[in-house]
Amino acid sequence: MIILTGYKGFIGSHLRRVLGDDVRVFGMDDCFELLYSFDNWKDVECVYHIGGISDTTEQDVNKLYTYNVRFTIELFQRCIQNGVPVKWVSSASVFGNTFASLSGRCINPLNQYAFSKAVVEQWVEDRLHEFKEFQGYRLYNVYGDGETHKGGQASPVTQFRKQAMYDGLIRIFDRSDLCLRDFICVEDVVAVMTGNEHFKGIRDLGTSRAMSFETVAKLIQKKYGGEIINIPFPNHLESKYQFNTRAQQDFNHRFKTMEEWLSL
């Protein structure tokens, strides 16, 4: 049996389709049942912990602590006690804007969501030796089909595509040519997480290529048409926004380029 949390979400829903039939799923509405009612740990082969609050603008600290920190740590304690392997998703947002020098980057979260991930990362690092197996994936900017429900939290690929098809206007922030992100398609994320990578710890999961938001908009424009227009950069994001992300480590996997993904 495989346990999957966050099965209703963007990445979790893709994982569920790949993992097969012998999967027990939990969402936010029943996740604590996994801690206090589930008693069949001897039959669990692996826990894929994808669930939690993923909104980077979430301001409810208690909510973030309950689901991203408290639940995660208690779940990991159950896995340690029962010798169950874990696969978990963290976020490249823990680094904030320390990407200018990849050799010297450090944990520097810019928002409460990123801080919640950083807290768990530190907890795991301190207890890594206690896990039978543990693989943490520090995700970069994941995009793909099935994320429209995320609204403003969806990837720029999805948002720009929707804008191009809806009213023909692709809206990008001022300075989008300077805002570089490592974009990785969800299919590649799932392929790595369900593959045969051998490591113990937390690793970056991105393509190790950086692309500007402006370039993404132009790729969407080339495929779907529309006009690219600039809009003011929101004041409330000024100190909370990452401007340069790129994965340091690579996996034994060939990642699709965005051009390849759009051509499918």
HUMO-V560199 format. One line per field, one symbol per residue. phi: phi as a letter, one per 30 degrees, with the letter a starting at -180 (. if undefined). psi: psi as a letter, one per 20 degrees, with the letter a starting at -180 (. if undefined). burial: I if it has 24 or more other C-alpha atoms within 12 Angstrom, else O. A space follows every 50 residues. Layout:
BEGIN
phi: ???
psi: ???
burial: ???
END
This chain:
BEGIN
phi: .ccbcidddedddddedddjddbccbcddbdddddcbdbcddcddacccc dkdcddcdcdddddddcdcedddddddddddcicdbbbccbddddhccce cddcdbdadcbdedddddddedddedbeddddbbbccddcddbldjcddd hdcdddedddddddddbibccbdeiddcccbccbddddeddddcdcdcab kbbdbadibcbddddedddddddcijccbcbdddddcecccdcabaddcb cdacdddddddddd
psi: ppppqkiirgghhgghhhiahmppqpahhjhihhhihpklhhjphqponi rapjoijpinhhgggghhfgggghghhggghjkpqppqpbqiihiclkih nhijqrpmpirhghhhhhghghgghhjhiiqgqpoponqbnpraqjjhii ciiqqhggghggghhgjjoopqqqjhiiopqoppqhhhghgghjakporo bpqqnaijpqqqhggghhggghhiarppqpqqpphiigjjppioqpqgqq rmpopqrhggghi.
burial: OIIIIIIIIIIIIIIIOOIOOOIIIIIIOOIOOIOOOOOOIOOIIIIIII IIIIIIOOOOOOOIIOIIIIIIIIIIIIIIOIOIIIIIIIIIIIIIIIIO OOOOOOIIIIIIIIIIIIIIIOOIOOOIOIIIIIIIIIIIIIIIIIIOOO OOOIIIIIIIIIIIOOOOIIIIIOOIOOIIIIIIIIIIIIIIIIOOOOOO IIIIIIIIIIIIIIIIIIIIIOOIOIIIOOOOOOOOOOOIIIIIIIIIOO IOOOIIIIOOOOOO
END
